[in-house]
């Protein structure tokens, strides 16, 4: 059993959600007896150091999770870049954008030497990864800090890979989960399972504690996950409605109105598959467009389009990440949400 999970008053984990929160939400979850997660992939090195310092000084000895992306940044050919621009051209023309308006850079940063040095300096109790694991040498250095290593799995094969590589816990990410898919061995959507098929399969397949993620919205879903062998639950969409989250009012309203069929998995916003509420961009360009650059390269052009649309008061190009159980989530403080979820564990 994980020593971190054993130490929690409540086996409730707030999912890391890039740009949807700062340190306030994970700290509030920690104070309420759950495990707060810092979405480290959203930070530049200097701001990440400040965030880790805040977590260390204000968590007051309570454990927290520092989450990183473990992808390898790809290269895109000139032909791929042109195909993506061609796909976006009708929208760019509508908002007066050109290729020169696309910000430079490779998008979200993977776990690298800079992030590793910060982990070694600040020693978060849990270091978790999305999109697999970093190279073995880097992973060994993380383990030397005393951190537990957690990582997302969307299939039995991924869970077994993580166990063999030295992970301490596996996060079973069901197909209904909001945000980016953590898949890393096979990107075939046809091979993905809902949580309540995936979870018991992973519990049987590995000896590690398995954390249930995807559709965890209320006490009933927590109770079901526990019955299927979960060692803890992780909720993301539920915490988007927390007072301490940074979700826009428009996003919050959409979450409470969305039905399961109102979400879709799309690659338009980053190049990676991610579930969100269907909007104009997804309807007219996808939702999964073969011209989208690979993750995370598509995000630069998509962010330029999003900013231009929002400047005109339109959120039709803004990703409203959401799981399929969004309508079961209710607003409140982080502490209230932790308490509501934890009630299903009794």
Secondary structure, 3 states (H helix, E strand, C coil): CCHHHHHCCCCEEECCCCCCCCHHHHHHHHHCCCECEEEHHHCCHHHHHHHHHHHHHHCCCCCCEEEEECCCCCCCCHHHHHHHHHHHHHHHHHCCCCHHHCCCCCCCCCCCHHHHHHHHHHCCCEEEEECCCCCHHHHHHHHHCCCEEEEEECCHHHHHHHHHHCCCEEEEECCCCCEECCCCCCCCHHHCCCHHHHHHHHHHHCCCEEEEECCCCCHHHHHHHHHCCCCEEEECHHHHCECCCCCCHHHHHHHHHCCHHHEEEECCCCCCCEEEECCHHHHHHCCCCCCCCCCCCCHHHHHHHHHHHHHCCCCCCCCCECCCCHHHCCCECHHHHHHHHHHHHC
